[in-house]
Amino acid sequence: MNLTYNEAYQQLSTLVEQIEDNEIQLDTLAEKVAQAKELIAFCETKLRTIDNEVTQALGDNNPKDL
């Protein structure tokens, strides 16, 4: 998946709205749920990566012994 976090989140939000508003036909519901699951996994991975990078960056700048 070649998306930014914001793009993936926007697509996921759109899918959730469509599912909640019954805008998706039953014939494509399983496909849309699978797509939503992939987007959730992508967003979770991105968030973990960003969290690790921020934690590492902050750790490099903080004194070790306070």
Beta strands, then each sheet from edge to edge (+ up, - down):
end
